[in-house]
Amino acid sequence: MKNLANIFKENKNMIESFIATSVENVYPERLDRQTSLKFFAAFKSLEVAYFLDKTGHQASPTYLRNATDEFHIGSKREFINTKIKMKENGTFLSNPYINSHTGQLSITYVKQTAEGSIVLDFNLTKMLLRLKLLDLNFKMQKLNTYTYGLMGFSLVAIAIFLSVYAVLTFLASLMPFTDISLQATFKSIIALTLGLAIFDLAKTILEQEVFNKAMAFDKNEDNRIFSKFLVSIVIALSIEALMVVFKIALTDHTEMIYAFYLIAGVGILILSLGLYNFFSKRQRVN
């Protein structure tokens, strides 16, 4: 989302010039349904259009691409008089904001006429795509979204299965006429830990590649996801190493060297993660 706003900021003059030229080609004085259809034909990114009189009251229905909403006719639009500063040519282009109806980044263009003001709300992503300022392949993006979604939900199912298996195994060891086995407890903890690590990975995949993909244009996002994944692995392996130590301590002390190897491996992984985060942070600063 920040990257979208930065692209807009760097190309604001060109975007404003494109909108202004297209609006002038329609040459409107007021806004009715026929004029709004011309705007929607000229702008694929246009979402909402309406007309305000000179007092700032909405004097037309709210025109959508395939519908008309008359609910706001006569309502006062305070921003036209209090929150915007028109240019000498009678136009204004807002900075990006999150549209309360769509949840997407939008920009608003206002054009003063002899009878009032024409207000046009645009979807910023579609506008940048239209001007070739944002390079996205939506077909490939949709394929990636479906693929990551299938993998993510499959991992969630596996994590739930492991969690249920861990709980059932532990409860079975407590059943009457059954010896309480520390081995069963270890198995339950290992399965539950693996389920937690797998669920954390699935959650990260779904958050970044499925549900928030439309907003994920941060070039440092991949580093953050990778770091989070490594943290999940380190936590899971640390718990497993602790379980191995306890298990060996209760059985055969001569195999303790293998527990040491596992703990040493976890330590190396922690050190590697720290170095990765350190150099990634330096790269972002530079």
Residue pairs with C-beta under 8 A, 6 or more apart in sequence:
1 105
1 215
1 217
2 217
2 218
3 217
3 218
3 219
4 96
4 105
4 124
4 125
4 128
4 134
4 217
5 95
5 96
5 105
7 128
7 133
7 134
8 15
8 95
8 96
8 107
8 124
8 128
9 95
11 131
11 133
12 93
14 131
15 93
15 107
15 127
15 131
16 91
16 93
16 109
18 131
19 43
19 93
19 109
19 120
19 122
20 89
20 91
20 109
20 111
22 42
22 43
23 39
23 109
23 111
23 118
23 120
25 42
26 35
26 38
26 39
26 42
28 35
28 111
28 113
28 118
29 113
29 114
29 115
30 51
30 60
30 113
30 115
30 116
31 49
31 50
31 51
31 60
31 63
31 118
32 60
33 61
33 63
33 68
36 49
36 63
39 46
39 49
39 120
40 46
40 49
40 63
40 65
43 120
43 122
43 127
43 130
44 126
44 130
45 122
45 123
45 124
45 125
45 126
45 127
45 129
45 130
46 65
46 120
46 121
46 122
46 123
47 64
47 65
47 99
47 102
47 106
47 121
47 122
47 123
48 62
48 63
48 64
48 119
48 120
48 121
49 62
49 63
49 118
49 119
49 120
49 121
50 58
50 60
50 61
50 62
50 63
50 72
50 119
51 58
51 59
51 60
51 116
51 117
51 118
51 119
52 58
52 59
52 77
52 80
52 116
52 117
52 119
53 59
53 115
53 116
54 115
54 116
56 76
56 77
56 78
56 80
56 81
57 74
57 75
57 76
57 77
58 72
58 73
58 74
58 75
58 77
59 73
59 116
60 73
61 68
61 69
61 70
61 72
61 73
62 68
62 69
62 70
62 71
62 72
63 69
77 119
80 110
80 117
80 119
84 92
84 94
84 110
85 92
86 92
86 110
86 112
90 111
90 112
90 113
91 109
91 110
91 111
91 112
92 108
92 109
92 110
93 107
93 108
93 109
93 110
94 107
94 108
94 109
95 107
96 105
96 106
96 107
96 124
97 105
97 106
97 107
97 108
98 104
98 105
98 106
99 105
99 106
99 121
99 123
102 123
104 123
104 124
104 125
104 214
105 123
105 124
105 125
106 121
106 122
106 123
106 124
107 121
107 122
107 124
107 127
108 119
108 120
108 121
108 122
109 119
109 120
109 122
110 117
110 118
110 119
110 120
111 117
111 118
111 120
125 134
125 214
128 134
129 136
141 213
144 209
144 213
145 209
145 210
145 213
148 205
148 206
148 209
148 210
149 206
149 209
149 210
151 205
152 202
152 203
152 205
152 206
152 209
152 210
153 202
153 206
155 198
155 199
155 201
155 202
155 205
156 199
156 202
156 203
156 206
158 195
158 198
159 195
159 196
159 198
159 199
159 202
160 195
160 199
161 195
162 191
162 192
162 194
162 195
162 198
163 191
163 192
163 195
163 196
163 199
165 191
166 187
166 188
166 189
166 190
166 191
166 192
166 195
167 188
167 192
169 184
169 187
169 188
169 191
170 184
170 185
170 188
172 178
172 184
173 180
173 181
173 184
173 185
173 188
174 180
182 250
183 247
186 243
186 246
186 247
189 239
189 243
190 240
190 243
193 236
193 239
193 240
194 236
196 236
197 232
197 233
197 235
197 236
200 228
200 232
201 229
201 232
204 225
204 228
204 229
204 232
208 216
208 221
208 225
209 216
220 280
220 284
223 280
226 276
227 273
227 276
227 277
227 280
230 269
230 273
230 276
231 273
233 269
234 266
234 269
234 270
234 273
237 262
237 265
237 266
237 269
238 266
240 262
241 259
241 262
241 263
241 266
244 258
244 259
244 262
245 256
245 259
245 263
248 255
248 256
248 258
248 259
249 256
